[in-house]
Each structure stands twice: as C-alpha cells, then as structure tokens.
Amino acid sequence: MRYLFIVQGEGRGHLTQAMTLEGLLRDRGHEVVRMLVGKSPSRKLPSFFVQGVKAEVLQFESMNFMPSADNRKPDMLGTILFNSFNMHKYYPSMQLIRDQIRTSEADVVINFYELLAGMTYFFYEIETPMVSIGHQYLFLHKDFGLPRHHYPGSRALDFFSRLTSVGSVKHLALSFREMPPDEEHHIVVVPPLLRREVLDVQPSAGDYVHGYMLNSGFARDVRLWHDEHPDIPLRFFWDNWEAGRVSVVDDTLSFYLIDDKEFLRQMAGCRAYASTAGFESVCEAMYMGKPILMVPSHIEQEINAFDAIRSGAGISSDRFDLSALLEFSETFVRNEDFVQWARSSADMIISELENIR
C-alpha cells in the first residue's frame, strides 16, 4: 500500500513518530510516498528528521503556538492573534495538502496531529481515507478518566484534537497502557511508536541528570538549581539554535542542541530524566527504566503528566525541581508491563493500517 504522511512540526514527538512508522511500513513492503510537514517562523525542522526519513519532505505554513515573553509556556493570546492575522497563509497550505494527496495516488493518509490536515478534509472533497495518530486522541476515549475539574483547558484541547482529525476513518490513540477500543469515537488504543534504537538500547545507571525542554526559558530553573548543587552533573537538550551545538556552562552543566542519536545515547546512560512532559520522550525514558520529572508547559503536557504518573513513570512539578526527582529516583521501580506493551507496537499498528476500509 501507498501512504502519505502529514506531520505537525512542533517539538520532536510527532517527527520521531513519523520516522518510526515510515520504517515499520517499509519493512512490511509498503511505501511512504511523501511527508508533508507543518512549519512556523519559531521552529526549524531538525536535521535528524530531514536526514532520517526516506520519503520526500515538503513543508507548508501551519498554525503553531507562539512562545510567551519568558519562553516557557505558550502565549495563548499571542497565538490567537498571530494565527488570525496570518490566516491567509493557510489557505495555500490546505490547497497544497489537497493537491499532494490527489497527485500522490496514496491509498491512505496518516495524520500526525496536524490541524490543517483536518481542515483540508473539512473544506475539500477528498476520497483518500485518513487515519489520525497521536496520544492526544486517547483523551477523547470514553474510559480515559480525566478529572476535568483539575484541567480547565482540557475541553478546548479536545475540541482542537477533533478539528485535527476531521474526516478520519480511525484514530490510533498512542497510550502508556492497554485499553479496550472506543468504537463510538472510532478510537483504537495502541502502544507508543518507539524507534528501533530505543527498543535495542542497553541502559545503564550513570551519575548525571538528563533533560529536554521544548522552550529554552526553562533553562533559568536549571541554572538556579545548578548553582545550589554544582556537584550533580546536568546535561539538558533544547532547540535554541542560536546557542550552537553545545553550550558549556561549566564542568557539570551543558546545554545541547537537539540531536536525536546523542539524545538517546545520553538518556540511556543517565541517572534520571527531566522534561516538559512530551509524550514521546516520556515513553523513551519509561522504556529505559529512568525515573522522570515532568514540568508541563501547556494543557496537553499537563494531561500527559497526569497519565504518566498513574502509569508509574514519575512525578510532576511546575518547575525543574531536580531535588524532588533525585529523591523519587531512590524508590523508583521500572514498569515492566510498559516494556512488553511497547514491544507489541509494530504488529498492532501495522495491522490497523493494513485494514483500512
């Protein structure tokens, strides 16, 4: 079968999922004919993705969150104003998506949580079936069990998720654990898409704390903690391109430009992991048996953290409180059920994609 991918370009999670799924489909004799990736002025497509995929990559202007002044959490008002002002840019993007689907002769479109994919199916008559894949679709599952009163922004997130998947014949909800399907909402719960490099890694217990932050404004938290605990080695990854490949603060603190192979290598050897609660890297750390501190930067990551905590992954905080992480690591036990669940991913997901009606 021939597949066309549409990928949200924000962060590394959707990109690594697309890379992984492309490899799985090719291993089964299928073809990924093209990858359409959303872009914004505030993000640059990382080299690990461009160099790691086989299919042709085309980028299009898309809606993305705008960072706040301190570059920690998204600026929601700024996001609304920016995207409203630039709405004219997105009609050509939808036309490009429509034309690429039609000319590619793809049998199935796979959407990695890109809003304009859903909007394209809403505005245009497209016969090619679309499957939407992402952890966010699990939040729509009737048995997810989110305490809504603790997460006032969750309804808006659900609305956004539904918009991304307009026209989808199926939702593949990536999950930390097994759950029955929600047939009413066309949701099938599947394991996370972990790359072969993650599944084959041999983790070890090092002496340093490893980390990833989507927004570089969180670096202030890390520096403040480091000033009080200079003896604990810290290695944090970010997408601050202006800082160069490696920004060495001193002997025990360095910031690295996001590089997927180096990121995984250092995660495999770390003592503990701290991040802004992106689903993909939390899964990688869970698989390697690393205790996790999650510092959500928006509502989606807040729910990720809620879900990961009840799966035994780690703890959550509103700042990079690495002392709490190290204390938690003393009693942490790896979730072996998750390891087996993650290893079943390829067979389950490919089976679902090969049986699209």
C-alpha positions in Angstrom: 0.0 0.0 0.0 1.0 3.6 -0.5 0.9 6.0 2.4 1.2 9.8 2.6 2.1 11.4 6.0 1.0 14.8 7.2 3.0 15.8 10.3 2.8 18.6 12.9 6.3 20.0 13.1 6.1 21.3 16.7 8.6 19.6 19.1 10.2 16.3 18.3 7.5 13.8 19.2 5.4 13.8 16.1 8.5 13.9 13.9 10.1 10.8 15.6 6.7 9.0 15.4 6.6 9.7 11.7 10.2 8.5 11.2 9.5 5.3 13.1 6.3 4.5 11.3 7.9 5.0 7.9 10.5 2.4 8.8 7.9 -0.1 10.0 5.8 0.3 6.9 8.8 0.0 4.6 9.9 -3.2 6.5 6.5 -4.7 5.7 6.8 -3.9 2.0 4.7 -0.7 1.9 5.7 2.7 0.5 5.6 6.1 2.1 5.3 8.3 -0.9 5.6 11.8 0.7 5.8 13.6 4.0 4.1 17.0 4.4 5.4 18.8 7.5 3.9 21.9 9.1 6.3 24.8 9.8 6.3 28.1 11.6 8.7 31.0 12.0 9.7 30.0 15.5 10.7 26.4 14.7 13.3 24.9 12.4 13.0 21.3 11.1 15.7 19.3 12.9 18.4 17.7 10.9 17.8 14.3 12.5 14.4 14.2 10.8 15.5 15.5 7.4 18.4 13.0 7.3 16.5 10.2 8.9 13.4 9.8 6.6 13.4 8.2 3.1 10.4 9.9 1.6 10.4 13.3 0.0 9.7 16.0 2.6 7.6 19.1 1.7 6.9 21.9 4.2 3.9 24.2 4.4 2.9 27.1 6.6 0.9 25.9 9.6 -0.6 27.2 12.8 1.7 26.9 15.8 1.9 28.0 19.4 3.7 31.3 20.0 6.1 31.4 23.0 5.5 33.8 25.9 7.9 36.6 26.8 9.9 34.3 29.1 9.8 31.4 26.5 8.4 29.0 29.0 4.7 28.5 28.2 2.7 29.3 25.1 1.3 32.8 24.8 -2.3 31.9 24.0 -3.4 35.4 23.2 -0.4 35.9 21.0 -1.1 32.6 19.3 -4.7 33.5 18.5 -3.7 37.0 17.2 -0.7 35.7 15.2 -2.7 32.9 13.5 -5.7 35.1 12.9 -3.5 37.8 11.3 -1.8 35.1 9.2 -4.9 33.1 8.3 -4.4 34.0 4.6 -1.2 31.9 4.6 -3.0 28.7 5.5 -5.4 28.5 2.5 -2.5 27.8 0.1 -1.3 25.2 2.6 -4.6 23.4 2.5 -4.6 23.6 -1.3 -1.1 22.1 -1.3 -2.2 19.3 1.0 -5.2 18.6 -1.2 -3.1 18.5 -4.4 -0.4 16.4 -2.9 -2.9 13.8 -1.7 -4.6 13.7 -5.1 -1.4 13.5 -7.2 0.5 11.1 -4.9 -2.0 8.3 -5.6 -1.7 7.3 -1.9 -4.1 4.7 -0.6 -4.1 6.1 2.9 -3.2 9.4 4.5 -1.8 9.3 8.0 -2.1 12.5 10.0 0.2 13.1 13.0 -1.9 15.7 14.8 -1.6 18.4 12.1 -4.6 20.8 12.3 -4.5 21.7 8.6 -4.9 18.1 7.7 -8.3 18.0 9.3 -9.2 21.4 7.9 -8.3 20.2 4.4 -10.7 17.3 4.7 -13.4 19.7 6.0 -13.1 22.2 3.2 -12.4 19.8 0.2 -13.9 16.6 -1.0 -11.1 14.0 -0.6 -11.8 10.4 -1.2 -8.5 9.0 0.2 -9.2 7.7 3.8 -7.3 9.4 6.6 -6.1 7.8 9.9 -5.1 10.2 12.7 -2.5 9.0 15.2 -1.4 10.6 18.5 -1.5 10.4 22.2 -4.0 13.3 22.3 -6.8 11.1 20.8 -6.6 9.0 24.0 -8.0 11.9 25.9 -11.2 11.6 23.8 -11.6 7.9 24.9 -14.8 7.3 27.0 -12.8 5.5 29.6 -9.8 7.8 29.9 -11.0 9.1 33.3 -9.5 12.6 33.3 -10.7 14.7 36.4 -11.9 17.6 34.2 -12.3 20.0 37.2 -8.5 19.9 37.7 -7.8 20.6 34.0 -10.0 23.5 32.9 -8.3 23.8 29.5 -9.0 20.2 28.6 -12.3 20.8 26.8 -10.6 23.3 24.4 -7.8 20.7 23.8 -10.4 18.0 23.0 -12.0 20.4 20.5 -8.7 21.1 18.9 -8.0 17.4 18.7 -11.3 16.8 17.0 -10.5 19.5 14.5 -7.2 17.9 13.6 -9.0 14.6 12.8 -12.0 15.8 10.8 -12.7 13.2 8.1 -10.6 10.5 9.8 -11.9 6.9 9.5 -9.9 5.8 12.5 -8.0 7.3 15.5 -4.9 5.4 16.7 -4.5 6.6 20.3 -0.9 6.1 21.5 -1.1 5.0 25.1 1.1 4.2 28.1 -1.0 1.1 28.7 -3.5 -1.2 27.1 -7.2 -0.2 26.9 -10.2 -1.5 25.0 -11.3 0.3 21.8 -13.9 3.1 21.9 -16.0 2.1 18.9 -18.3 5.1 19.3 -15.5 7.5 18.7 -13.6 5.3 16.3 -10.6 5.1 18.7 -8.2 2.1 18.8 -5.7 2.2 21.6 -2.2 1.2 20.5 1.3 1.2 22.1 3.7 4.1 21.5 5.8 4.3 18.4 9.3 3.8 19.8 12.2 3.6 17.4 14.4 0.5 16.9 17.3 2.4 18.5 15.2 2.7 21.7 14.0 -0.9 21.7 17.6 -2.2 21.2 19.3 0.1 23.8 21.1 -1.3 26.8 20.5 1.3 29.5 23.0 1.9 32.4 22.8 3.9 35.5 25.1 7.0 35.3 25.7 9.8 37.7 24.1 12.7 35.6 20.6 14.1 35.2 19.5 14.1 31.5 16.8 16.6 30.3 14.8 18.1 27.5 13.0 21.4 27.4 10.8 22.4 24.5 11.1 26.1 25.4 14.5 27.4 26.4 13.0 29.7 29.0 13.1 26.8 31.4 16.9 27.0 31.4 16.7 29.5 34.2 15.2 26.9 36.5 18.0 24.5 35.7 20.7 27.1 36.2 19.3 28.2 39.6 19.2 24.6 40.8 22.7 24.0 39.4 24.0 27.0 41.4 22.9 25.3 44.6 24.0 21.8 43.6 27.1 22.2 41.4 28.4 18.7 42.2 25.5 17.0 40.3 26.2 16.7 36.5 23.4 18.0 34.3 23.0 17.5 30.5 20.0 19.2 29.0 18.8 19.3 25.4 16.9 22.2 23.8 16.2 23.7 20.4 18.0 27.0 21.0 19.8 27.2 17.6 21.5 30.5 18.5 23.5 28.8 21.3 25.3 26.4 18.9 25.6 22.7 19.1 26.8 22.6 22.7 26.7 25.4 25.3 29.1 24.5 28.1 28.3 26.5 31.3 30.9 24.7 33.5 32.2 21.2 34.2 28.8 19.9 35.4 26.3 21.8 33.3 25.9 21.7 29.5 23.1 22.5 27.1 22.9 20.6 23.8 21.1 21.4 20.6 18.6 18.7 20.0 20.2 15.8 18.2 18.3 12.5 18.3 21.1 10.0 18.4 23.0 11.9 21.0 19.8 12.5 22.9 19.1 8.8 23.1 22.7 7.9 23.9 22.7 10.2 26.9 19.3 9.1 28.1 20.4 5.5 28.1 23.2 6.3 30.5 21.6 8.8 32.8 20.6 8.6 36.4 17.2 10.3 35.9 15.3 12.3 33.3 13.6 15.7 33.4 11.4 17.1 30.7 8.5 19.3 29.7 6.3 16.2 29.6 6.2 15.5 25.8 4.7 12.0 25.3 7.5 10.6 23.1 10.4 11.3 25.4 8.5 10.2 28.5 7.8 6.8 26.7 11.5 6.5 25.9 12.5 7.1 29.4 9.9 4.7 30.7 11.2 2.0 28.4 14.7 2.5 29.6 13.6 2.4 33.2 14.5 6.0 34.1 12.7 8.0 36.8 11.1 11.1 35.3 10.3 14.6 36.4 7.7 16.2 34.2 7.3 20.0 34.0 4.3 20.7 31.7 4.4 23.8 29.6 0.7 23.6 28.4 -2.5 21.8 28.9 -1.6 18.9 26.7 1.5 18.2 28.6 -0.3 18.6 31.9 -2.6 15.7 30.8 0.4 13.7 29.6 1.9 14.1 33.1 -1.3 13.0 34.7 -1.5 9.9 32.6 2.2 9.1 33.0 2.1 9.4 36.8 -0.7 6.9 37.1 1.4 4.5 34.9 4.2 4.8 37.4 6.5 6.9 35.3 7.5 9.6 37.7 6.5 12.9 39.3 5.3 16.3 38.1 6.1 19.9 39.1 5.7 23.5 37.9 9.5 23.9 37.8 12.6 21.9 37.3 12.9 20.8 40.9 15.7 18.3 40.4 16.0 17.6 44.1 12.5 16.1 44.1 13.5 14.0 41.0 16.6 12.6 42.8 14.6 11.8 45.9 12.0 10.0 43.8 14.7 8.0 42.0 15.7 6.3 45.2 12.4 4.3 45.3 11.6 4.1 41.6 10.8 0.7 40.0 10.7 0.2 36.2 7.2 -0.6 34.8 7.8 -4.0 33.1 4.3 -4.1 31.8 5.0 -1.0 29.8 8.1 -2.6 28.3 6.1 -5.5 26.9 3.3 -3.2 25.7 5.8 -1.1 23.8 7.4 -4.1 22.1 4.0 -5.0 20.6 3.6 -1.7 18.8 4.8 -2.7 15.3 2.4 -5.6 14.9 -0.6 -3.8 16.3 -0.2 -0.5 14.4 0.7 -2.0 11.0 -2.3 -4.4 11.3 -4.6 -1.4 11.9 -3.2 0.5 8.9 -3.3 -2.5 6.6 -7.0 -2.9 7.3 -8.4 0.5 6.4 -11.8 0.4 4.8 
